Amino acid sequence: MTDLTASSLTANLLTPAAAAPSAAEMAKRGQIKDTSQKFEAAFMSVMIGQMLGQEDESVDKAFSGGQGAEMFKSFLADGIAKKMVANGGVGLAASVQREMLKMQGLH
């Protein structure tokens, strides 16, 4: 239920409503979000690449290793990282985005 007392009406009338963001600001926010997600994907790709580089003695060598595996390992790490970020990631993008918005004065 809404508070319709005189003091709440006065406070609401005296407090300016937040201005709607401009198209330029919305575009900048979109670029910042995209950049923060790309940063998280790059970070995750490096981490996943390190994990894929570890030797595992329990893996059958007939189906792994060799020049082909080495050449395409970075593509696999990138693909996994991008999919992880698209599904929410680990939260790094949100933190980076928040800080970039602060730096641009867009809180």
Phi, psi and omega in degrees: 000142184276145177275114183250028178288160182298322182293323180289323177294318179297315180297319180291325180286329182274339181271120181292142178289149179294133180290143178293139181295144179285167178297323180294320179294319179296322178295318179296319178299320178296319178295320179295318179298315180298315180297318181293324178290323176295322178296314180297319179296319179296317179298313180295325179299318178296316180297314180294322177301320177294321179294320180289339180281349181285137178280136178236115183291341182277351181274135179294121184292344179291337183247012179210167177085187180086178182295321181299316180295319180295321182293323188257001181299322181292326177294320178296315179298318178298316181297316179296316181297315180296321179292320178297316180294320179297334180260021175114338177061207181249006178098357181293320182299320181296319179293316179296317180299316179300316180291322178293322177296319177298317181297330180270358180074026183252005181010000000 
